[in-house]
Amino acid sequence: MKISCEVIRDLLPLYHDGVCSEESKELVEEHVAYCEECRAELAFMDENLQASHATENLKEAEAVKKMAKKWKQSKWLSLLRGVGIGLGVMVLLLLFLSLFMDFKFTVTP
C-alpha cells in the first residue's frame, strides 16, 4: 500500500520519538525503505533532534541541581529562623509574665 509522503512526514516525529502505534510504525518503515526524501528527513531528525534533546536535558539537569541546592540552603535557613523566632517569643513571654507576677521571697532562718 502506497502512502503519500505528506502523511509519512506527519508521522515521522511520532516515529522518531517512538510513540506511534505498531501499524503506523510499519507504514513508516515500509515507506522509508523506498522513499529517499523521507529517509533523508528521518536521518536529519535523528541527527538534529537527539543533539537538541541532549542539550535541553543538560540545561534542565543543571537547573534542577541549582534549585535543589538553593532549596537545601533555604531549608536550613528557615529552620534557624524558626528556632530563633520561637526562642525570642518564649523570652518575651517570660519577661511579660514576670512583670505581672508578684514574686515574694521569704528567708527562713
Secondary structure, 3 states (H helix, E strand, C coil): CCCCHHHHHHHHHHHHHCCCCHHHHHHHHHHHHHCHHHHHHHHHHHHHHHHHHHHHHHHHHHHHHHHHHHHHHHHHHHHHHHHHHHHHHHHHHHHHHHHHCCCCCCCCC
